[in-house]
């Protein structure tokens, strides 16, 4: 999961914590709660590096969290569908809810018996 933050114009750094991540299907049914892990930040060298989950004042950050996978086997047909990722973050003393629709497209497959 990738997020972007901009620190307050002045003052102390703001701490960030992912409180909950849920994946729901197009009908609103909960597919699973995902665990966030390994927070990283995009640095000046053009790579992701370790991140302490704080946003300094007046600084823009692009960050990434790894997420666990839902139990796709219980899903049945999972491709060519739209899902919603719902996230609750704590930004200092305040909780914020975010959500984003994502599409899971079927992987490309070659027809049988094709020379490659």
VMD Tcl script that builds the backbone (N, CA, C; Angstrom):
set m [mol new atoms 348]
animate dup $m
set s [atomselect $m all]
$s set {name element resname resid chain x y z} {
  {N N UNK 1 A 0.855 -1.150 0.000}
  {CA C UNK 1 A 0.000 0.000 0.000}
  {C C UNK 1 A 0.908 1.221 0.000}
  {N N UNK 2 A 0.653 2.151 -0.900}
  {CA C UNK 2 A 1.446 3.370 -0.989}
  {C C UNK 2 A 0.599 4.567 -0.606}
  {N N UNK 3 A 1.182 5.451 0.200}
  {CA C UNK 3 A 0.497 6.643 0.688}
  {C C UNK 3 A 1.438 7.834 0.570}
  {N N UNK 4 A 0.863 9.029 0.553}
  {CA C UNK 4 A 1.656 10.258 0.550}
  {C C UNK 4 A 1.179 11.133 1.700}
  {N N UNK 5 A 2.123 11.740 2.405}
  {CA C UNK 5 A 1.822 12.621 3.529}
  {C C UNK 5 A 2.596 13.916 3.379}
  {N N UNK 6 A 2.022 14.998 3.886}
  {CA C UNK 6 A 2.736 16.259 4.007}
  {C C UNK 6 A 2.611 16.706 5.449}
  {N N UNK 7 A 3.748 16.981 6.082}
  {CA C UNK 7 A 3.755 17.404 7.474}
  {C C UNK 7 A 3.126 18.774 7.662}
  {N N UNK 8 A 2.690 19.037 8.887}
  {CA C UNK 8 A 2.107 20.343 9.218}
  {C C UNK 8 A 3.111 21.444 8.876}
  {N N UNK 9 A 2.627 22.673 8.608}
  {CA C UNK 9 A 3.519 23.763 8.218}
  {C C UNK 9 A 4.614 24.063 9.248}
  {N N UNK 10 A 4.346 23.841 10.515}
  {CA C UNK 10 A 5.371 24.071 11.536}
  {C C UNK 10 A 5.081 23.167 12.725}
  {N N UNK 11 A 6.016 23.100 13.639}
  {CA C UNK 11 A 5.820 22.300 14.839}
  {C C UNK 11 A 6.572 20.986 14.786}
  {N N UNK 12 A 6.153 20.088 15.653}
  {CA C UNK 12 A 6.822 18.796 15.780}
  {C C UNK 12 A 6.385 17.845 14.671}
  {N N UNK 13 A 7.158 16.796 14.493}
  {CA C UNK 13 A 6.806 15.755 13.535}
  {C C UNK 13 A 5.512 15.071 13.982}
  {N N UNK 14 A 4.742 14.612 13.021}
  {CA C UNK 14 A 3.515 13.881 13.316}
  {C C UNK 14 A 3.774 12.387 13.205}
  {N N UNK 15 A 3.282 11.633 14.168}
  {CA C UNK 15 A 3.435 10.181 14.094}
  {C C UNK 15 A 2.247 9.592 13.326}
  {N N UNK 16 A 2.540 8.543 12.575}
  {CA C UNK 16 A 1.550 7.849 11.765}
  {C C UNK 16 A 1.479 6.406 12.257}
  {N N UNK 17 A 0.269 5.863 12.321}
  {CA C UNK 17 A 0.117 4.451 12.650}
  {C C UNK 17 A -1.078 3.904 11.882}
  {N N UNK 18 A -0.880 2.774 11.223}
  {CA C UNK 18 A -1.978 2.107 10.530}
  {C C UNK 18 A -2.717 1.282 11.574}
  {N N UNK 19 A -3.983 1.621 11.783}
  {CA C UNK 19 A -4.779 0.924 12.793}
  {C C UNK 19 A -5.533 -0.268 12.221}
  {N N UNK 20 A -6.022 -0.141 10.980}
  {CA C UNK 20 A -6.809 -1.219 10.398}
  {C C UNK 20 A -6.788 -1.103 8.879}
  {N N UNK 21 A -6.725 -2.253 8.216}
  {CA C UNK 21 A -6.832 -2.326 6.758}
  {C C UNK 21 A -7.810 -3.448 6.433}
  {N N UNK 22 A -8.853 -3.107 5.687}
  {CA C UNK 22 A -9.858 -4.095 5.300}
  {C C UNK 22 A -9.995 -4.121 3.786}
  {N N UNK 23 A -10.256 -5.318 3.264}
  {CA C UNK 23 A -10.546 -5.485 1.847}
  {C C UNK 23 A -11.986 -5.960 1.734}
  {N N UNK 24 A -12.815 -5.208 0.982}
  {CA C UNK 24 A -14.221 -5.580 0.791}
  {C C UNK 24 A -14.497 -5.747 -0.694}
  {N N UNK 25 A -15.487 -6.589 -0.997}
  {CA C UNK 25 A -15.827 -6.793 -2.407}
  {C C UNK 25 A -16.821 -5.735 -2.870}
  {N N UNK 26 A -17.253 -5.846 -4.113}
  {CA C UNK 26 A -18.140 -4.854 -4.707}
  {C C UNK 26 A -19.502 -4.745 -4.045}
  {N N UNK 27 A -19.897 -5.771 -3.273}
  {CA C UNK 27 A -21.179 -5.728 -2.562}
  {C C UNK 27 A -21.028 -5.199 -1.144}
  {N N UNK 28 A -19.775 -4.898 -0.745}
  {CA C UNK 28 A -19.525 -4.417 0.613}
  {C C UNK 28 A -19.209 -5.520 1.603}
  {N N UNK 29 A -19.146 -6.774 1.124}
  {CA C UNK 29 A -18.834 -7.905 2.001}
  {C C UNK 29 A -17.347 -7.904 2.343}
  {N N UNK 30 A -17.035 -8.061 3.618}
  {CA C UNK 30 A -15.642 -8.086 4.065}
  {C C UNK 30 A -14.959 -9.340 3.563}
  {N N UNK 31 A -13.883 -9.156 2.801}
  {CA C UNK 31 A -13.065 -10.274 2.333}
  {C C UNK 31 A -12.077 -10.669 3.417}
  {N N UNK 32 A -11.480 -9.671 4.051}
  {CA C UNK 32 A -10.533 -9.960 5.117}
  {C C UNK 32 A -9.896 -8.697 5.654}
  {N N UNK 33 A -9.416 -8.815 6.883}
  {CA C UNK 33 A -8.632 -7.733 7.470}
  {C C UNK 33 A -7.169 -8.051 7.209}
  {N N UNK 34 A -6.454 -7.095 6.643}
  {CA C UNK 34 A -5.055 -7.277 6.269}
  {C C UNK 34 A -4.164 -6.623 7.309}
  {N N UNK 35 A -2.998 -7.184 7.500}
  {CA C UNK 35 A -2.033 -6.635 8.447}
  {C C UNK 35 A -0.994 -5.823 7.687}
  {N N UNK 36 A -0.752 -4.594 8.146}
  {CA C UNK 36 A 0.305 -3.780 7.525}
  {C C UNK 36 A 1.627 -4.090 8.196}
  {N N UNK 37 A 2.700 -3.992 7.425}
  {CA C UNK 37 A 4.030 -4.321 7.958}
  {C C UNK 37 A 5.103 -3.617 7.139}
  {N N UNK 38 A 6.278 -3.590 7.677}
  {CA C UNK 38 A 7.473 -3.068 6.991}
  {C C UNK 38 A 7.285 -1.674 6.394}
  {N N UNK 39 A 7.000 -0.660 7.209}
  {CA C UNK 39 A 6.855 0.696 6.658}
  {C C UNK 39 A 8.178 1.193 6.073}
  {N N UNK 40 A 8.108 1.753 4.876}
  {CA C UNK 40 A 9.290 2.302 4.220}
  {C C UNK 40 A 8.952 3.671 3.636}
  {N N UNK 41 A 9.981 4.451 3.361}
  {CA C UNK 41 A 9.811 5.787 2.796}
  {C C UNK 41 A 10.694 5.910 1.557}
  {N N UNK 42 A 10.196 6.611 0.542}
  {CA C UNK 42 A 10.956 6.880 -0.684}
  {C C UNK 42 A 11.983 7.950 -0.358}
  {N N UNK 43 A 13.254 7.675 -0.637}
  {CA C UNK 43 A 14.299 8.626 -0.251}
  {C C UNK 43 A 14.908 9.343 -1.453}
  {N N UNK 44 A 15.874 10.214 -1.183}
  {CA C UNK 44 A 16.492 11.027 -2.240}
  {C C UNK 44 A 17.315 10.192 -3.214}
  {N N UNK 45 A 17.640 8.956 -2.842}
  {CA C UNK 45 A 18.404 8.086 -3.737}
  {C C UNK 45 A 17.512 7.322 -4.705}
  {N N UNK 46 A 16.195 7.532 -4.587}
  {CA C UNK 46 A 15.273 6.844 -5.481}
  {C C UNK 46 A 14.986 5.410 -5.070}
  {N N UNK 47 A 15.062 5.119 -3.784}
  {CA C UNK 47 A 14.766 3.781 -3.282}
  {C C UNK 47 A 13.935 3.898 -2.003}
  {N N UNK 48 A 13.279 2.819 -1.660}
  {CA C UNK 48 A 12.570 2.773 -0.381}
  {C C UNK 48 A 13.539 2.343 0.705}
  {N N UNK 49 A 13.467 3.032 1.859}
  {CA C UNK 49 A 14.311 2.705 2.999}
  {C C UNK 49 A 13.477 2.668 4.270}
  {N N UNK 50 A 14.095 2.229 5.340}
  {CA C UNK 50 A 13.401 2.135 6.621}
  {C C UNK 50 A 12.774 3.480 7.000}
  {N N UNK 51 A 11.633 3.408 7.688}
  {CA C UNK 51 A 10.905 4.613 8.068}
  {C C UNK 51 A 10.369 4.462 9.477}
  {N N UNK 52 A 10.498 5.497 10.275}
  {CA C UNK 52 A 10.050 5.456 11.676}
  {C C UNK 52 A 8.590 5.873 11.843}
  {N N UNK 53 A 7.861 6.014 10.764}
  {CA C UNK 53 A 6.445 6.384 10.744}
  {C C UNK 53 A 6.174 7.764 11.350}
  {N N UNK 54 A 7.090 8.690 11.098}
  {CA C UNK 54 A 6.839 10.077 11.488}
  {C C UNK 54 A 7.037 10.968 10.269}
  {N N UNK 55 A 6.242 12.059 10.245}
  {CA C UNK 55 A 6.312 13.009 9.133}
  {C C UNK 55 A 6.778 14.339 9.705}
  {N N UNK 56 A 8.003 14.767 9.374}
  {CA C UNK 56 A 8.503 16.047 9.869}
  {C C UNK 56 A 7.675 17.224 9.361}
  {N N UNK 57 A 7.702 18.298 10.108}
  {CA C UNK 57 A 6.969 19.511 9.732}
  {C C UNK 57 A 7.378 19.963 8.332}
  {N N UNK 58 A 6.395 20.341 7.530}
  {CA C UNK 58 A 6.599 20.933 6.213}
  {C C UNK 58 A 7.396 20.042 5.263}
  {N N UNK 59 A 7.261 18.731 5.409}
  {CA C UNK 59 A 7.973 17.810 4.533}
  {C C UNK 59 A 6.974 16.847 3.899}
  {N N UNK 60 A 7.126 16.614 2.595}
  {CA C UNK 60 A 6.274 15.667 1.867}
  {C C UNK 60 A 6.983 14.319 1.792}
  {N N UNK 61 A 6.253 13.261 2.098}
  {CA C UNK 61 A 6.813 11.911 2.056}
  {C C UNK 61 A 5.921 10.998 1.230}
  {N N UNK 62 A 6.553 10.100 0.491}
  {CA C UNK 62 A 5.859 8.990 -0.162}
  {C C UNK 62 A 6.284 7.739 0.585}
  {N N UNK 63 A 5.314 7.000 1.102}
  {CA C UNK 63 A 5.634 5.842 1.947}
  {C C UNK 63 A 4.943 4.599 1.423}
  {N N UNK 64 A 5.397 3.462 1.893}
  {CA C UNK 64 A 4.831 2.194 1.473}
  {C C UNK 64 A 4.762 1.249 2.664}
  {N N UNK 65 A 3.693 0.476 2.716}
  {CA C UNK 65 A 3.529 -0.583 3.708}
  {C C UNK 65 A 3.276 -1.892 2.965}
  {N N UNK 66 A 3.912 -2.957 3.405}
  {CA C UNK 66 A 3.547 -4.277 2.912}
  {C C UNK 66 A 2.237 -4.677 3.565}
  {N N UNK 67 A 1.432 -5.459 2.870}
  {CA C UNK 67 A 0.172 -5.957 3.422}
  {C C UNK 67 A 0.129 -7.475 3.292}
  {N N UNK 68 A -0.469 -8.125 4.287}
  {CA C UNK 68 A -0.713 -9.552 4.158}
  {C C UNK 68 A -1.791 -9.771 3.106}
  {N N UNK 69 A -1.893 -10.976 2.606}
  {CA C UNK 69 A -2.895 -11.301 1.590}
  {C C UNK 69 A -4.152 -11.867 2.239}
  {N N UNK 70 A -5.290 -11.607 1.640}
  {CA C UNK 70 A -6.511 -12.261 2.135}
  {C C UNK 70 A -6.487 -13.737 1.752}
  {N N UNK 71 A -7.409 -14.507 2.265}
  {CA C UNK 71 A -7.508 -15.921 1.923}
  {C C UNK 71 A -8.232 -16.048 0.587}
  {N N UNK 72 A -7.466 -15.936 -0.505}
  {CA C UNK 72 A -8.051 -15.938 -1.842}
  {C C UNK 72 A -8.726 -17.258 -2.179}
  {N N UNK 73 A -8.294 -18.354 -1.593}
  {CA C UNK 73 A -8.872 -19.666 -1.911}
  {C C UNK 73 A -10.353 -19.705 -1.532}
  {N N UNK 74 A -10.709 -19.068 -0.421}
  {CA C UNK 74 A -12.105 -19.027 0.006}
  {C C UNK 74 A -12.961 -18.135 -0.896}
  {N N UNK 75 A -12.316 -17.320 -1.706}
  {CA C UNK 75 A -13.034 -16.358 -2.543}
  {C C UNK 75 A -13.700 -16.976 -3.758}
  {N N UNK 76 A -13.142 -18.062 -4.278}
  {CA C UNK 76 A -13.643 -18.579 -5.558}
  {C C UNK 76 A -13.107 -17.701 -6.679}
  {N N UNK 77 A -13.994 -17.235 -7.549}
  {CA C UNK 77 A -13.558 -16.364 -8.653}
  {C C UNK 77 A -13.141 -15.011 -8.084}
  {N N UNK 78 A -11.896 -14.668 -8.271}
  {CA C UNK 78 A -11.405 -13.411 -7.685}
  {C C UNK 78 A -10.943 -12.399 -8.723}
  {N N UNK 79 A -10.726 -12.833 -9.949}
  {CA C UNK 79 A -10.226 -11.926 -10.973}
  {C C UNK 79 A -11.352 -11.174 -11.657}
  {N N UNK 80 A -10.967 -10.093 -12.347}
  {CA C UNK 80 A -11.898 -9.252 -13.105}
  {C C UNK 80 A -13.017 -8.714 -12.205}
  {N N UNK 81 A -12.619 -8.266 -11.041}
  {CA C UNK 81 A -13.556 -7.701 -10.071}
  {C C UNK 81 A -12.939 -6.444 -9.461}
  {N N UNK 82 A -13.808 -5.612 -8.909}
  {CA C UNK 82 A -13.354 -4.413 -8.213}
  {C C UNK 82 A -13.530 -4.620 -6.717}
  {N N UNK 83 A -12.508 -4.278 -5.971}
  {CA C UNK 83 A -12.516 -4.377 -4.511}
  {C C UNK 83 A -12.258 -2.981 -3.948}
  {N N UNK 84 A -12.545 -2.802 -2.676}
  {CA C UNK 84 A -12.254 -1.550 -2.004}
  {C C UNK 84 A -11.329 -1.833 -0.834}
  {N N UNK 85 A -10.227 -1.102 -0.781}
  {CA C UNK 85 A -9.296 -1.180 0.333}
  {C C UNK 85 A -9.649 -0.044 1.283}
  {N N UNK 86 A -10.010 -0.380 2.516}
  {CA C UNK 86 A -10.371 0.610 3.522}
  {C C UNK 86 A -9.286 0.638 4.589}
  {N N UNK 87 A -8.810 1.844 4.896}
  {CA C UNK 87 A -7.690 2.010 5.819}
  {C C UNK 87 A -8.068 3.025 6.896}
  {N N UNK 88 A -7.737 2.716 8.136}
  {CA C UNK 88 A -7.881 3.683 9.221}
  {C C UNK 88 A -6.477 3.958 9.746}
  {N N UNK 89 A -6.096 5.244 9.723}
  {CA C UNK 89 A -4.775 5.689 10.185}
  {C C UNK 89 A -4.940 6.574 11.404}
  {N N UNK 90 A -3.959 6.542 12.290}
  {CA C UNK 90 A -3.913 7.580 13.318}
  {C C UNK 90 A -2.801 8.534 12.913}
  {N N UNK 91 A -3.138 9.809 12.854}
  {CA C UNK 91 A -2.196 10.881 12.530}
  {C C UNK 91 A -2.082 11.721 13.792}
  {N N UNK 92 A -1.079 11.422 14.602}
  {CA C UNK 92 A -0.996 12.066 15.904}
  {C C UNK 92 A -2.199 11.641 16.720}
  {N N UNK 93 A -2.971 12.580 17.243}
  {CA C UNK 93 A -4.134 12.221 18.070}
  {C C UNK 93 A -5.419 11.971 17.273}
  {N N UNK 94 A -5.381 12.108 15.956}
  {CA C UNK 94 A -6.589 12.047 15.132}
  {C C UNK 94 A -6.614 10.792 14.273}
  {N N UNK 95 A -7.776 10.153 14.182}
  {CA C UNK 95 A -7.953 9.024 13.269}
  {C C UNK 95 A -8.527 9.532 11.954}
  {N N UNK 96 A -8.058 8.947 10.858}
  {CA C UNK 96 A -8.540 9.288 9.518}
  {C C UNK 96 A -8.862 8.000 8.782}
  {N N UNK 97 A -9.958 8.012 8.048}
  {CA C UNK 97 A -10.347 6.859 7.233}
  {C C UNK 97 A -10.107 7.185 5.765}
  {N N UNK 98 A -9.527 6.237 5.055}
  {CA C UNK 98 A -9.267 6.365 3.624}
  {C C UNK 98 A -9.823 5.130 2.935}
  {N N UNK 99 A -10.181 5.268 1.683}
  {CA C UNK 99 A -10.534 4.081 0.919}
  {C C UNK 99 A -10.210 4.300 -0.545}
  {N N UNK 100 A -9.941 3.199 -1.220}
  {CA C UNK 100 A -9.568 3.261 -2.627}
  {C C UNK 100 A -10.065 2.007 -3.323}
  {N N UNK 101 A -10.731 2.174 -4.460}
  {CA C UNK 101 A -11.134 1.025 -5.256}
  {C C UNK 101 A -9.930 0.490 -6.003}
  {N N UNK 102 A -9.837 -0.832 -6.069}
  {CA C UNK 102 A -8.755 -1.491 -6.794}
  {C C UNK 102 A -9.371 -2.582 -7.662}
  {N N UNK 103 A -8.774 -2.811 -8.822}
  {CA C UNK 103 A -9.252 -3.862 -9.709}
  {C C UNK 103 A -8.224 -4.965 -9.765}
  {N N UNK 104 A -8.704 -6.185 -9.694}
  {CA C UNK 104 A -7.845 -7.351 -9.823}
  {C C UNK 104 A -8.159 -7.970 -11.182}
  {N N UNK 105 A -7.209 -7.842 -12.109}
  {CA C UNK 105 A -7.392 -8.297 -13.485}
  {C C UNK 105 A -6.773 -9.680 -13.631}
  {N N UNK 106 A -7.412 -10.530 -14.434}
  {CA C UNK 106 A -6.900 -11.882 -14.652}
  {C C UNK 106 A -5.508 -11.820 -15.261}
  {N N UNK 107 A -4.624 -12.705 -14.812}
  {CA C UNK 107 A -3.285 -12.726 -15.397}
  {C C UNK 107 A -3.347 -13.171 -16.861}
  {N N UNK 108 A -2.431 -12.658 -17.654}
  {CA C UNK 108 A -2.370 -13.018 -19.070}
  {C C UNK 108 A -1.914 -14.470 -19.197}
  {N N UNK 109 A -2.558 -15.189 -20.091}
  {CA C UNK 109 A -2.203 -16.596 -20.317}
  {C C UNK 109 A -2.112 -16.834 -21.813}
  {N N UNK 110 A -1.133 -17.636 -22.193}
  {CA C UNK 110 A -1.002 -18.027 -23.589}
  {C C UNK 110 A -1.955 -19.177 -23.879}
  {N N UNK 111 A -2.501 -19.239 -25.086}
  {CA C UNK 111 A -3.327 -20.397 -25.444}
  {C C UNK 111 A -2.479 -21.670 -25.396}
  {N N UNK 112 A -3.112 -22.793 -25.180}
  {CA C UNK 112 A -2.382 -24.067 -25.131}
  {C C UNK 112 A -1.723 -24.363 -26.473}
  {N N UNK 113 A -0.611 -25.046 -26.422}
  {CA C UNK 113 A 0.127 -25.512 -27.601}
  {C C UNK 113 A 0.607 -24.386 -28.500}
  {N N UNK 114 A 1.081 -23.297 -27.935}
  {CA C UNK 114 A 1.638 -22.205 -28.717}
  {C C UNK 114 A 3.145 -22.228 -28.530}
  {N N UNK 115 A 3.886 -22.249 -29.655}
  {CA C UNK 115 A 5.334 -22.196 -29.578}
  {C C UNK 115 A 5.763 -20.807 -29.146}
  {N N UNK 116 A 6.663 -20.771 -28.178}
  {CA C UNK 116 A 7.176 -19.484 -27.724}
  {C C UNK 116 A 8.668 -19.429 -27.862}
}
mol reanalyze $m
mol bondsrecalc $m
mol representation Tube
mol addrep $m
